[in-house]
Amino acid sequence: MAPRSPRGWRNLLTAGLLVLLVACGGPGSQPTTAPTAEPAPTIGAARSTAAPEPLQRTSFSTAGWKTDFSRHSVPLAEIQSGGPPRDGIPPIDQPRFVPPRDADAWLKDNEPVVSLELNSEARAYPIQILIWHEIVNDTLGGVPVAVTFCPLCNTAIAFDRRLEGSLYDFGTTGNLRHSDLVMWDRQTESWWQQVTGEAIVGELTGKKLSLLPASMVSYADFKSTYPHGQVLSRETGAQRGYGRNPYTGYDDVNSSPFLFSGKTDGRLRPMERVVTVSLGGQEAAYPFSALQKQLVVANTVGGVPIVVLYGPGTSSALDRGEIAESRDVGAAAVYEPVIDGSSLTFRALDGAIADAETGSRWNVLGQATAGPLAGQRLPPVVHGNHFWFAWAVFKPQTRVWQPN
C-alpha cells in the first residue's frame, strides 16, 4: 500500500476515532486541547516535589472523580483527553471464552491475538476485540490479570491485578499521556500509565504492577502451540464492529503518532515496531525491520542472556479497515535460551529457526515444533511489542540493537 500523506492518514484516523466515539456513546464533556509542553518527568517519584498544579490548567475533566489529584508523579499538563469519557471505551469485566473450533468461525489464522499462559492454562485475547475495549479483567491459572491494548501505541501488555495484598480491577479514564492509555483502578481511583504499569496520579502514585509474559502473535501460532487453549468470545455484552479496525492506516511507518506531545527519539522512525526488554536495570529494543531479516537474535540485557524469535504470518491490527485483510507484519517474542538447565544456540535455517545443539525447529511462541526437543518450550521473558515512539518517551536510555 502506498504511503499516505500525514493529512491523509490523519483524516482517516479522525474518521476512525469518530466511529469509535459513536460506538462508545459519545466523547463526554472532556476538553481535547493539547497539553502545555513541559520537560519529561522522572517516573517513579511517590509524590510530585513541585507545588500542586492548579486543575484549571489541565486538558482533561476532573468531574466525578474521587482521585486525589494533589498526588502525582508526572506533570498533570502531560495528560490530555482522548475523547471518550471514563469507561466510554468499556473494559470487559466478565469475559467469556470459547474453544478454537468455535472461534474459527470469526477469527482468521493471520489475525493478531495476545497470547498468555499461566500455570498451564493458556488463553488468546483477539486484538479485533481488544481494539474496542482496551482492557480485559480476567483470572487465568488462578492469577487475577488485566490484559490491555492501546491502539495508538500498539502496546499489548498483561498485568497481575494484585498489589501488596490488595486486588484491583481496571477501566479506561478516557485520557492519554504521550498518546498512551491512562487506566484507572476502581478501588482507589488512582490513574495508571499502561506502558509502564505505574500509578501516576492518586493515592497509589509510585506503585507499580507486575508485568506478565504475554505475546502478540497470530491466531494460527496460538492454536498450534496451545490446541486446548481458550479464546476470548465476542459475547462481551457490547455491540461493536469486531473484526473492523477504526484506526485505518494509522501504522504507516512514515507517519507520525496521533495525540503525542512528547519528544521523539530519532534513532528509529516513531512508528517502527520494536520488541522491548527490561532486565537488570537495562532496556533494549529490537526493531522489526531488522528481525524480519535475522529471524533470531541472541543478546544479553542486564547481564541476562536472551533470545528474540521472529516469525511471519501475523497481520497488523492498524492497517486496513478489516484486520484480517491487513498486511503481514510478523510477530516476535523473547525467551531464555535454556531447556532443562542446558543452554541452546539458535540460528535461522532455511527460513525457519533451529537450535544448533539438537537441530530442533522452533516457533515464535518458543515451542519446539519438530526434532528431538519437539513439544518443549523455552522459559518466557517479559517483553513488549510497541511503536518505537511509545517506548522511547518513557525509556529514553534504551539501547537499540542493530545487526553488525
LOMARKOL-624945 format. One record per residue (C-alpha): residue number from 0; x, y, z. Coordinates in steps of 0.001 Angstrom, whole numbers. Example, Ala and Ser with C-alpha at 12.3 -4.5 7.8 and 13.67 -1.06 7.14 Angstrom:
n: 0 | c1: 12300 | c2: -4500 | c3: 7800
n: 1 | c1: 13670 | c2: -1060 | c3: 7140
***
This chain:
n: 0 | c1: 0 | c2: 0 | c3: 0
n: 1 | c1: 1404 | c2: 3396 | c3: -971
n: 2 | c1: 2380 | c2: 5651 | c3: 1954
n: 3 | c1: -252 | c2: 8202 | c3: 2845
n: 4 | c1: 415 | c2: 11853 | c3: 3386
n: 5 | c1: 243 | c2: 12971 | c3: 7035
n: 6 | c1: -3010 | c2: 14796 | c3: 6276
n: 7 | c1: -4436 | c2: 11720 | c3: 4537
n: 8 | c1: -3842 | c2: 9266 | c3: 7346
n: 9 | c1: -4878 | c2: 11813 | c3: 9966
n: 10 | c1: -8203 | c2: 12281 | c3: 8163
n: 11 | c1: -8688 | c2: 8521 | c3: 8097
n: 12 | c1: -7729 | c2: 8225 | c3: 11746
n: 13 | c1: -10057 | c2: 11040 | c3: 12748
n: 14 | c1: -12885 | c2: 9280 | c3: 10916
n: 15 | c1: -11990 | c2: 6071 | c3: 12735
n: 16 | c1: -11996 | c2: 7796 | c3: 16089
n: 17 | c1: -15435 | c2: 9210 | c3: 15333
n: 18 | c1: -16642 | c2: 5665 | c3: 14660
n: 19 | c1: -15159 | c2: 4614 | c3: 17997
n: 20 | c1: -16724 | c2: 7539 | c3: 19853
n: 21 | c1: -20167 | c2: 6841 | c3: 18401
n: 22 | c1: -19843 | c2: 3179 | c3: 19371
n: 23 | c1: -18804 | c2: 4170 | c3: 22883
n: 24 | c1: -21641 | c2: 6615 | c3: 23440
n: 25 | c1: -20002 | c2: 9933 | c3: 22565
n: 26 | c1: -16991 | c2: 11870 | c3: 23729
n: 27 | c1: -18381 | c2: 13178 | c3: 27007
n: 28 | c1: -17531 | c2: 16647 | c3: 28267
n: 29 | c1: -13752 | c2: 16489 | c3: 28433
n: 30 | c1: -11802 | c2: 19167 | c3: 26563
n: 31 | c1: -9486 | c2: 17889 | c3: 23854
n: 32 | c1: -6928 | c2: 20661 | c3: 23509
n: 33 | c1: -3266 | c2: 19647 | c3: 23570
n: 34 | c1: -1459 | c2: 19964 | c3: 26915
n: 35 | c1: 1121 | c2: 22575 | c3: 27638
n: 36 | c1: 4581 | c2: 21238 | c3: 26749
n: 37 | c1: 6764 | c2: 20542 | c3: 29801
n: 38 | c1: 10065 | c2: 18752 | c3: 30351
n: 39 | c1: 9827 | c2: 14948 | c3: 30503
n: 40 | c1: 9345 | c2: 13824 | c3: 34125
n: 41 | c1: 11244 | c2: 11250 | c3: 36093
n: 42 | c1: 8906 | c2: 8311 | c3: 36575
n: 43 | c1: 8730 | c2: 6688 | c3: 39970
n: 44 | c1: 8515 | c2: 9574 | c3: 42444
n: 45 | c1: 5886 | c2: 8854 | c3: 45081
n: 46 | c1: 4720 | c2: 12453 | c3: 45005
n: 47 | c1: 5444 | c2: 15490 | c3: 42891
n: 48 | c1: 8026 | c2: 17746 | c3: 44565
n: 49 | c1: 6657 | c2: 20794 | c3: 42765
n: 50 | c1: 3782 | c2: 22889 | c3: 44086
n: 51 | c1: 382 | c2: 21377 | c3: 43222
n: 52 | c1: -727 | c2: 22311 | c3: 39732
n: 53 | c1: -3973 | c2: 24273 | c3: 39518
n: 54 | c1: -6523 | c2: 21921 | c3: 37995
n: 55 | c1: -7774 | c2: 24605 | c3: 35631
n: 56 | c1: -4506 | c2: 24083 | c3: 33707
n: 57 | c1: -5377 | c2: 20511 | c3: 32839
n: 58 | c1: -6841 | c2: 19490 | c3: 29497
n: 59 | c1: -8949 | c2: 16704 | c3: 30987
n: 60 | c1: -12077 | c2: 16715 | c3: 33106
n: 61 | c1: -11896 | c2: 16019 | c3: 36854
n: 62 | c1: -15676 | c2: 15985 | c3: 37257
n: 63 | c1: -16990 | c2: 12934 | c3: 39079
n: 64 | c1: -13559 | c2: 11605 | c3: 40056
n: 65 | c1: -12645 | c2: 10799 | c3: 43666
n: 66 | c1: -8991 | c2: 10777 | c3: 42645
n: 67 | c1: -6549 | c2: 12753 | c3: 44805
n: 68 | c1: -5125 | c2: 14984 | c3: 42067
n: 69 | c1: -2665 | c2: 16584 | c3: 44519
n: 70 | c1: -688 | c2: 13333 | c3: 44383
n: 71 | c1: 1057 | c2: 12771 | c3: 41057
n: 72 | c1: 4468 | c2: 11731 | c3: 39787
n: 73 | c1: 4126 | c2: 13429 | c3: 36384
n: 74 | c1: 3008 | c2: 16912 | c3: 35344
n: 75 | c1: -776 | c2: 16878 | c3: 35053
n: 76 | c1: -426 | c2: 19023 | c3: 31941
n: 77 | c1: 1008 | c2: 15981 | c3: 30133
n: 78 | c1: -2340 | c2: 14183 | c3: 30471
n: 79 | c1: -4947 | c2: 15012 | c3: 27841
n: 80 | c1: -8406 | c2: 13844 | c3: 26923
n: 81 | c1: -8586 | c2: 11190 | c3: 24230
n: 82 | c1: -12271 | c2: 11914 | c3: 23609
n: 83 | c1: -14398 | c2: 9228 | c3: 25325
n: 84 | c1: -15455 | c2: 9678 | c3: 28947
n: 85 | c1: -14457 | c2: 7367 | c3: 31786
n: 86 | c1: -15072 | c2: 3778 | c3: 30624
n: 87 | c1: -16600 | c2: 5179 | c3: 27429
n: 88 | c1: -14336 | c2: 2553 | c3: 25907
n: 89 | c1: -15757 | c2: -182 | c3: 28137
n: 90 | c1: -13467 | c2: -2772 | c3: 29711
n: 91 | c1: -14576 | c2: -6403 | c3: 29716
n: 92 | c1: -15235 | c2: -7438 | c3: 33305
n: 93 | c1: -16960 | c2: -10772 | c3: 32777
n: 94 | c1: -15062 | c2: -12316 | c3: 29877
n: 95 | c1: -16358 | c2: -15458 | c3: 28236
n: 96 | c1: -14177 | c2: -17928 | c3: 26381
n: 97 | c1: -14690 | c2: -20468 | c3: 23632
n: 98 | c1: -12541 | c2: -23278 | c3: 22208
n: 99 | c1: -10686 | c2: -22609 | c3: 18944
n: 100 | c1: -13152 | c2: -24735 | c3: 16959
n: 101 | c1: -15836 | c2: -22145 | c3: 17777
n: 102 | c1: -13612 | c2: -19071 | c3: 17311
n: 103 | c1: -12553 | c2: -20313 | c3: 13867
n: 104 | c1: -15892 | c2: -19121 | c3: 12512
n: 105 | c1: -14982 | c2: -15445 | c3: 13019
n: 106 | c1: -11239 | c2: -15268 | c3: 13766
n: 107 | c1: -8794 | c2: -15742 | c3: 10871
n: 108 | c1: -5459 | c2: -17508 | c3: 11289
n: 109 | c1: -3440 | c2: -14393 | c3: 10403
n: 110 | c1: -5174 | c2: -12105 | c3: 12914
n: 111 | c1: -3179 | c2: -10900 | c3: 15943
n: 112 | c1: -4031 | c2: -12135 | c3: 19425
n: 113 | c1: -2489 | c2: -11572 | c3: 22839
n: 114 | c1: -1266 | c2: -14980 | c3: 23993
n: 115 | c1: -926 | c2: -15544 | c3: 27732
n: 116 | c1: -152 | c2: -18768 | c3: 29596
n: 117 | c1: -135 | c2: -19067 | c3: 33382
n: 118 | c1: 51 | c2: -22263 | c3: 35421
n: 119 | c1: -522 | c2: -24479 | c3: 32357
n: 120 | c1: -3631 | c2: -22540 | c3: 31312
n: 121 | c1: -3500 | c2: -20582 | c3: 28040
n: 122 | c1: -5834 | c2: -18008 | c3: 26542
n: 123 | c1: -5896 | c2: -15864 | c3: 23417
n: 124 | c1: -7314 | c2: -12347 | c3: 23531
n: 125 | c1: -8025 | c2: -11278 | c3: 19914
n: 126 | c1: -6960 | c2: -7748 | c3: 19061
n: 127 | c1: -10149 | c2: -7439 | c3: 16996
n: 128 | c1: -11962 | c2: -7384 | c3: 20371
n: 129 | c1: -9346 | c2: -5561 | c3: 22452
n: 130 | c1: -9178 | c2: -2684 | c3: 19969
n: 131 | c1: -12764 | c2: -1806 | c3: 21012
n: 132 | c1: -12370 | c2: -2421 | c3: 24773
n: 133 | c1: -8655 | c2: -1955 | c3: 25588
n: 134 | c1: -8870 | c2: -3789 | c3: 28955
n: 135 | c1: -9988 | c2: -7272 | c3: 29995
n: 136 | c1: -10173 | c2: -8010 | c3: 33728
n: 137 | c1: -9741 | c2: -11769 | c3: 33979
n: 138 | c1: -8394 | c2: -14616 | c3: 36115
n: 139 | c1: -6080 | c2: -17103 | c3: 34409
n: 140 | c1: -4452 | c2: -20090 | c3: 36071
n: 141 | c1: -5638 | c2: -18761 | c3: 39412
n: 142 | c1: -3936 | c2: -15384 | c3: 38806
n: 143 | c1: -6051 | c2: -12186 | c3: 38549
n: 144 | c1: -4867 | c2: -10468 | c3: 35361
n: 145 | c1: -5551 | c2: -7347 | c3: 33320
n: 146 | c1: -4900 | c2: -7811 | c3: 29605
n: 147 | c1: -4580 | c2: -4400 | c3: 27948
n: 148 | c1: -4117 | c2: -2929 | c3: 24480
n: 149 | c1: -3531 | c2: 696 | c3: 23486
n: 150 | c1: -4186 | c2: 1085 | c3: 19728
n: 151 | c1: -2361 | c2: 4424 | c3: 19417
n: 152 | c1: 862 | c2: 2862 | c3: 20755
n: 153 | c1: 317 | c2: -737 | c3: 19578
n: 154 | c1: 1048 | c2: -1832 | c3: 23149
n: 155 | c1: -373 | c2: -5163 | c3: 24310
n: 156 | c1: 548 | c2: -5675 | c3: 27980
n: 157 | c1: -706 | c2: -8052 | c3: 30679
n: 158 | c1: -514 | c2: -7293 | c3: 34401
n: 159 | c1: -1061 | c2: -9116 | c3: 37658
n: 160 | c1: -4001 | c2: -7298 | c3: 39297
n: 161 | c1: -2710 | c2: -7997 | c3: 42796
n: 162 | c1: -590 | c2: -5432 | c3: 44600
n: 163 | c1: 627 | c2: -5594 | c3: 48204
n: 164 | c1: -2194 | c2: -7863 | c3: 49315
n: 165 | c1: -5000 | c2: -5988 | c3: 47535
n: 166 | c1: -6871 | c2: -6874 | c3: 44348
n: 167 | c1: -7647 | c2: -4221 | c3: 41744
n: 168 | c1: -9687 | c2: -4078 | c3: 38593
n: 169 | c1: -9181 | c2: -1532 | c3: 35866
n: 170 | c1: -11013 | c2: 698 | c3: 33444
n: 171 | c1: -10202 | c2: 3393 | c3: 30896
n: 172 | c1: -10026 | c2: 7017 | c3: 32080
n: 173 | c1: -10633 | c2: 8322 | c3: 28550
n: 174 | c1: -7299 | c2: 10133 | c3: 28837
n: 175 | c1: -3865 | c2: 9705 | c3: 27303
n: 176 | c1: -309 | c2: 10601 | c3: 28219
n: 177 | c1: 2216 | c2: 10652 | c3: 25385
n: 178 | c1: -528 | c2: 9004 | c3: 23309
n: 179 | c1: -648 | c2: 6035 | c3: 25702
n: 180 | c1: -3706 | c2: 4731 | c3: 27529
n: 181 | c1: -4188 | c2: 6017 | c3: 31075
n: 182 | c1: -6078 | c2: 3386 | c3: 33101
n: 183 | c1: -7804 | c2: 3745 | c3: 36474
n: 184 | c1: -8463 | c2: 1293 | c3: 39272
n: 185 | c1: -11939 | c2: 1134 | c3: 40750
n: 186 | c1: -10759 | c2: 607 | c3: 44308
n: 187 | c1: -8820 | c2: 3872 | c3: 44826
n: 188 | c1: -9480 | c2: 5688 | c3: 41506
n: 189 | c1: -5759 | c2: 6127 | c3: 41020
n: 190 | c1: -4621 | c2: 6613 | c3: 37411
n: 191 | c1: -2102 | c2: 4263 | c3: 35809
n: 192 | c1: 217 | c2: 4509 | c3: 32786
n: 193 | c1: -329 | c2: 1460 | c3: 30614
n: 194 | c1: 3175 | c2: 1235 | c3: 29080
n: 195 | c1: 4917 | c2: 1190 | c3: 32460
n: 196 | c1: 2201 | c2: -255 | c3: 34698
n: 197 | c1: 2832 | c2: 2541 | c3: 37182
n: 198 | c1: 320 | c2: 4650 | c3: 39086
n: 199 | c1: 949 | c2: 8279 | c3: 38119
n: 200 | c1: -1948 | c2: 10096 | c3: 39821
n: 201 | c1: -3846 | c2: 9486 | c3: 43049
n: 202 | c1: -3496 | c2: 7504 | c3: 46250
n: 203 | c1: -1290 | c2: 4764 | c3: 44760
n: 204 | c1: 1099 | c2: 7119 | c3: 42945
n: 205 | c1: 4504 | c2: 5472 | c3: 42523
n: 206 | c1: 3198 | c2: 1907 | c3: 42927
n: 207 | c1: 3839 | c2: -481 | c3: 40045
n: 208 | c1: 2016 | c2: -3556 | c3: 38795
n: 209 | c1: 3878 | c2: -6763 | c3: 37934
n: 210 | c1: 4058 | c2: -7412 | c3: 34206
n: 211 | c1: 3309 | c2: -10874 | c3: 32820
n: 212 | c1: 4961 | c2: -12597 | c3: 29807
n: 213 | c1: 2286 | c2: -12010 | c3: 27160
n: 214 | c1: 2998 | c2: -12062 | c3: 23419
n: 215 | c1: 1187 | c2: -10619 | c3: 20403
n: 216 | c1: 1185 | c2: -13404 | c3: 17810
n: 217 | c1: -1032 | c2: -14824 | c3: 15090
n: 218 | c1: -4089 | c2: -16849 | c3: 15976
n: 219 | c1: -2566 | c2: -19725 | c3: 13983
n: 220 | c1: 568 | c2: -19724 | c3: 16165
n: 221 | c1: -1567 | c2: -19728 | c3: 19295
n: 222 | c1: -3683 | c2: -22669 | c3: 18125
n: 223 | c1: -704 | c2: -24764 | c3: 17078
n: 224 | c1: 1070 | c2: -24163 | c3: 20389
n: 225 | c1: -1986 | c2: -24414 | c3: 22646
n: 226 | c1: -4547 | c2: -26660 | c3: 20893
n: 227 | c1: -6543 | c2: -26884 | c3: 24133
n: 228 | c1: -6332 | c2: -23164 | c3: 24851
n: 229 | c1: -9323 | c2: -20836 | c3: 25063
n: 230 | c1: -10214 | c2: -17765 | c3: 23021
n: 231 | c1: -11941 | c2: -14618 | c3: 24304
n: 232 | c1: -15508 | c2: -14664 | c3: 22998
n: 233 | c1: -17230 | c2: -11930 | c3: 21027
n: 234 | c1: -20082 | c2: -12241 | c3: 23538
n: 235 | c1: -18908 | c2: -9251 | c3: 25557
n: 236 | c1: -22263 | c2: -7696 | c3: 26363
n: 237 | c1: -21488 | c2: -4824 | c3: 23963
n: 238 | c1: -22292 | c2: -4268 | c3: 20292
n: 239 | c1: -19077 | c2: -3403 | c3: 18477
n: 240 | c1: -17629 | c2: -3805 | c3: 14996
n: 241 | c1: -15426 | c2: -6752 | c3: 15921
n: 242 | c1: -13071 | c2: -7537 | c3: 13060
n: 243 | c1: -13004 | c2: -3936 | c3: 11853
n: 244 | c1: -10177 | c2: -1501 | c3: 12523
n: 245 | c1: -11389 | c2: 2008 | c3: 13467
n: 246 | c1: -7817 | c2: 3360 | c3: 13057
n: 247 | c1: -7374 | c2: 2603 | c3: 9352
n: 248 | c1: -3889 | c2: 3385 | c3: 8061
n: 249 | c1: -2545 | c2: 4502 | c3: 11413
n: 250 | c1: 572 | c2: 2302 | c3: 11452
n: 251 | c1: 2154 | c2: 3702 | c3: 8294
n: 252 | c1: 5831 | c2: 3704 | c3: 9333
n: 253 | c1: 6347 | c2: 7009 | c3: 7529
n: 254 | c1: 3671 | c2: 8815 | c3: 9532
n: 255 | c1: 3671 | c2: 10458 | c3: 12959
n: 256 | c1: 1887 | c2: 9407 | c3: 16159
n: 257 | c1: -1501 | c2: 10899 | c3: 16966
n: 258 | c1: -2185 | c2: 12920 | c3: 20147
n: 259 | c1: 1504 | c2: 12753 | c3: 21037
n: 260 | c1: 3158 | c2: 15742 | c3: 22688
n: 261 | c1: 6454 | c2: 14212 | c3: 23781
n: 262 | c1: 9847 | c2: 14353 | c3: 22111
n: 263 | c1: 10533 | c2: 11625 | c3: 19574
n: 264 | c1: 13801 | c2: 9681 | c3: 19606
n: 265 | c1: 15384 | c2: 9932 | c3: 16169
n: 266 | c1: 17321 | c2: 6658 | c3: 16305
n: 267 | c1: 14315 | c2: 4931 | c3: 14735
n: 268 | c1: 11207 | c2: 6180 | c3: 12955
n: 269 | c1: 8459 | c2: 6882 | c3: 15503
n: 270 | c1: 6080 | c2: 4234 | c3: 14128
n: 271 | c1: 8698 | c2: 1485 | c3: 13803
n: 272 | c1: 7601 | c2: -1677 | c3: 15594
n: 273 | c1: 10062 | c2: -2836 | c3: 18243
n: 274 | c1: 10364 | c2: -5671 | c3: 20746
n: 275 | c1: 11465 | c2: -4253 | c3: 24099
n: 276 | c1: 13094 | c2: -5878 | c3: 27115
n: 277 | c1: 13890 | c2: -4518 | c3: 30607
n: 278 | c1: 16301 | c2: -6638 | c3: 32661
n: 279 | c1: 18835 | c2: -5872 | c3: 35363
n: 280 | c1: 18227 | c2: -2142 | c3: 35195
n: 281 | c1: 18818 | c2: -2009 | c3: 31438
n: 282 | c1: 16474 | c2: -1661 | c3: 28468
n: 283 | c1: 16926 | c2: -2873 | c3: 24906
n: 284 | c1: 14816 | c2: -2575 | c3: 21751
n: 285 | c1: 14902 | c2: -4814 | c3: 18681
n: 286 | c1: 13407 | c2: -3278 | c3: 15509
n: 287 | c1: 11076 | c2: -5455 | c3: 13473
n: 288 | c1: 12791 | c2: -4196 | c3: 10326
n: 289 | c1: 15969 | c2: -5977 | c3: 11450
n: 290 | c1: 14223 | c2: -9024 | c3: 12942
n: 291 | c1: 12437 | c2: -9708 | c3: 9654
n: 292 | c1: 15832 | c2: -10347 | c3: 8086
n: 293 | c1: 17514 | c2: -12089 | c3: 11026
n: 294 | c1: 14591 | c2: -14190 | c3: 12411
n: 295 | c1: 16597 | c2: -14819 | c3: 15580
n: 296 | c1: 18797 | c2: -12602 | c3: 17773
n: 297 | c1: 20890 | c2: -13824 | c3: 20698
n: 298 | c1: 21723 | c2: -10992 | c3: 23071
n: 299 | c1: 22386 | c2: -10051 | c3: 26698
n: 300 | c1: 20387 | c2: -7434 | c3: 28641
n: 301 | c1: 21333 | c2: -6515 | c3: 32185
n: 302 | c1: 23669 | c2: -9497 | c3: 32298
n: 303 | c1: 20879 | c2: -11936 | c3: 31343
n: 304 | c1: 21191 | c2: -13984 | c3: 28104
n: 305 | c1: 18057 | c2: -13835 | c3: 25953
n: 306 | c1: 16937 | c2: -14907 | c3: 22522
n: 307 | c1: 14467 | c2: -12938 | c3: 20382
n: 308 | c1: 12472 | c2: -15061 | c3: 17926
n: 309 | c1: 10600 | c2: -13636 | c3: 14929
n: 310 | c1: 8141 | c2: -15284 | c3: 12584
n: 311 | c1: 5956 | c2: -14066 | c3: 9695
n: 312 | c1: 2224 | c2: -14598 | c3: 9423
n: 313 | c1: 713 | c2: -12041 | c3: 11827
n: 314 | c1: -1314 | c2: -9185 | c3: 10343
n: 315 | c1: -1274 | c2: -5618 | c3: 11571
n: 316 | c1: -4329 | c2: -4574 | c3: 13577
n: 317 | c1: -3971 | c2: -955 | c3: 12424
n: 318 | c1: -3622 | c2: -1158 | c3: 8638
n: 319 | c1: -6732 | c2: -1970 | c3: 6558
n: 320 | c1: -10339 | c2: -1454 | c3: 7547
n: 321 | c1: -10695 | c2: -5209 | c3: 8044
n: 322 | c1: -7964 | c2: -6572 | c3: 10317
n: 323 | c1: -7910 | c2: -9946 | c3: 8540
n: 324 | c1: -7098 | c2: -8159 | c3: 5256
n: 325 | c1: -4193 | c2: -6137 | c3: 6663
n: 326 | c1: -566 | c2: -6573 | c3: 5702
n: 327 | c1: 1714 | c2: -9127 | c3: 7340
n: 328 | c1: 3994 | c2: -7502 | c3: 9938
n: 329 | c1: 5011 | c2: -10724 | c3: 11685
n: 330 | c1: 5441 | c2: -11356 | c3: 15392
n: 331 | c1: 8346 | c2: -11551 | c3: 17828
n: 332 | c1: 8827 | c2: -12743 | c3: 21396
n: 333 | c1: 11651 | c2: -13141 | c3: 23925
n: 334 | c1: 12895 | c2: -16150 | c3: 25888
n: 335 | c1: 15691 | c2: -17571 | c3: 27974
n: 336 | c1: 17724 | c2: -19819 | c3: 25631
n: 337 | c1: 17647 | c2: -22719 | c3: 28087
n: 338 | c1: 15989 | c2: -26149 | c3: 28270
n: 339 | c1: 16345 | c2: -28267 | c3: 31415
n: 340 | c1: 19340 | c2: -26214 | c3: 32524
n: 341 | c1: 21192 | c2: -26579 | c3: 29225
n: 342 | c1: 21891 | c2: -23551 | c3: 27044
n: 343 | c1: 20862 | c2: -23586 | c3: 23406
n: 344 | c1: 22226 | c2: -21639 | c3: 20451
n: 345 | c1: 19669 | c2: -20518 | c3: 17892
n: 346 | c1: 20039 | c2: -19621 | c3: 14232
n: 347 | c1: 17942 | c2: -19049 | c3: 11129
n: 348 | c1: 17933 | c2: -22117 | c3: 8890
n: 349 | c1: 16080 | c2: -22293 | c3: 5570
n: 350 | c1: 13616 | c2: -19634 | c3: 6631
n: 351 | c1: 12960 | c2: -21282 | c3: 10000
n: 352 | c1: 14526 | c2: -21179 | c3: 13469
n: 353 | c1: 16602 | c2: -24104 | c3: 14728
n: 354 | c1: 18920 | c2: -24782 | c3: 17626
n: 355 | c1: 22485 | c2: -25822 | c3: 16843
n: 356 | c1: 22659 | c2: -28437 | c3: 19592
n: 357 | c1: 19773 | c2: -30731 | c3: 18509
n: 358 | c1: 18558 | c2: -29324 | c3: 15190
n: 359 | c1: 15029 | c2: -28938 | c3: 16592
n: 360 | c1: 12786 | c2: -26366 | c3: 14901
n: 361 | c1: 11074 | c2: -23627 | c3: 16955
n: 362 | c1: 8113 | c2: -21282 | c3: 16532
n: 363 | c1: 7669 | c2: -17703 | c3: 17699
n: 364 | c1: 5943 | c2: -18851 | c3: 20908
n: 365 | c1: 9156 | c2: -20603 | c3: 21962
n: 366 | c1: 7920 | c2: -24139 | c3: 21324
n: 367 | c1: 9969 | c2: -26811 | c3: 19552
n: 368 | c1: 7739 | c2: -27988 | c3: 16715
n: 369 | c1: 9992 | c2: -30720 | c3: 15298
n: 370 | c1: 13153 | c2: -32612 | c3: 16220
n: 371 | c1: 14417 | c2: -34202 | c3: 19449
n: 372 | c1: 13016 | c2: -31375 | c3: 21608
n: 373 | c1: 9559 | c2: -31320 | c3: 19960
n: 374 | c1: 6888 | c2: -30136 | c3: 22403
n: 375 | c1: 9260 | c2: -28436 | c3: 24819
n: 376 | c1: 9020 | c2: -24687 | c3: 25429
n: 377 | c1: 11562 | c2: -22044 | c3: 26316
n: 378 | c1: 11076 | c2: -20002 | c3: 29511
n: 379 | c1: 9425 | c2: -16701 | c3: 28500
n: 380 | c1: 10888 | c2: -13296 | c3: 29291
n: 381 | c1: 8580 | c2: -10337 | c3: 29911
n: 382 | c1: 8750 | c2: -8128 | c3: 26834
n: 383 | c1: 6767 | c2: -5538 | c3: 24922
n: 384 | c1: 5732 | c2: -5066 | c3: 21312
n: 385 | c1: 5364 | c2: -1331 | c3: 20769
n: 386 | c1: 5725 | c2: 1515 | c3: 18362
n: 387 | c1: 9180 | c2: 2987 | c3: 18977
n: 388 | c1: 7924 | c2: 6453 | c3: 19997
n: 389 | c1: 5710 | c2: 4955 | c3: 22703
n: 390 | c1: 8574 | c2: 3099 | c3: 24366
n: 391 | c1: 11351 | c2: 5655 | c3: 23873
n: 392 | c1: 9462 | c2: 8527 | c3: 25514
n: 393 | c1: 9240 | c2: 6513 | c3: 28747
n: 394 | c1: 12595 | c2: 4692 | c3: 28465
n: 395 | c1: 14985 | c2: 7140 | c3: 26736
n: 396 | c1: 18106 | c2: 5220 | c3: 27856
n: 397 | c1: 17076 | c2: 2182 | c3: 25824
n: 398 | c1: 19817 | c2: 531 | c3: 23777
n: 399 | c1: 18707 | c2: -82 | c3: 20184
n: 400 | c1: 20010 | c2: -3353 | c3: 18746
n: 401 | c1: 21077 | c2: -3368 | c3: 15127
n: 402 | c1: 22827 | c2: -6132 | c3: 13127
n: 403 | c1: 26548 | c2: -5708 | c3: 12622
***
